[in-house]
Amino acid sequence: MISSFRHYFAQAKAGWKVGLKYRFNFIIAMLTTPISLIIFYYLWLSIYDYTGQEIIRGFTFPAMVNYYVLSMIVGFFVWCDTDKWISQDVRRGHVITMFVYPMKFLWQHLAFEIGMNSLGLILEIIPVFIIGFVFFGLEVAPLFNIIMFLVSVILAFFLTFLLTFNVGLSSFWLKKIDGIRKVRRTLLLFLSGGMIPLAFFPESVQTVLHYLPFEYLRYVPINIYLAAYSNIGVLIKVGIQVAWIIGLYLLSIYIYKRAFRQFAGAGV
């Protein structure tokens, strides 16, 4: 048990070191985030002024600003590039050595992503929280909502990881998945409410999305913080997140076994 923990800790440390190599990207993101928030701020200020309404689709203007600040924060936390690393390892043949590591393939990548995201937590999420409170009037949520928000965001990371991991496994068949990765990033951003709150979607689309895992990546954690659900409703949403994680984990194991057979059957 201790030996296995050391192996996974080493993977997380490797992810941290890789993140340090890309620290310039983190710094650029930290600098551009306030600019993005300013753009969203004045865009929605113009929309609210033009319509003359105080509430649009259940959002007041301050709530909308809070939504986008929180969206940026959650987006940093759930960022995941596992499909990129898997694709590179498959094309370069490095995946062969990963199969003989004393670690499960899925858990190797999870530990690696945790290492990378921990760097983003320091360089991006904390500063954005401070900027949100000081300059954009981010309100302090009730303690219960703050705690459940953090729990929901952590679960959202695992959901994003599993979805991205499954996309990465397609490289065992397709080898190059750059196009699929771009589609994956766009879909996860759009369908999770990262570009616009899902409340602005047609009701029929919202109904369909309720049966898919995407809203639990951003929209649900954000609304938990904004106290859009009752306490019971929050627990139900978090419970559904856990159910999706279990389901996607089982699906990941199934696809991985098929991918391994495909890789071995190819005689590599």
Secondary structure, DSSP 8 states (H G I E B T S, - for coil): -HHHHHHHHHHHHHHHHHHHHTHHHHHHHHHHHHHHHHHHHHHHHHHHHHHT-SEETTEEHHHHHHHHHHHHHHHHHH---HHHHHHHHHHHTTHHHHHTSSS-HHHHHHHHHHHHHHHHIIIIIHHHHHHHHHHS------HHHHHHHHHHHHHHHHHHHHHHHHHHHTHHHHS--HHHHHHHHHHHHHHTTSSS-GGGS-HHHHHHHTTSSGGGTTHHHHHHHTT-S-HHHHHHHHHHHHHHHHHHHHHHHHHHHHHHHHHHHTT-
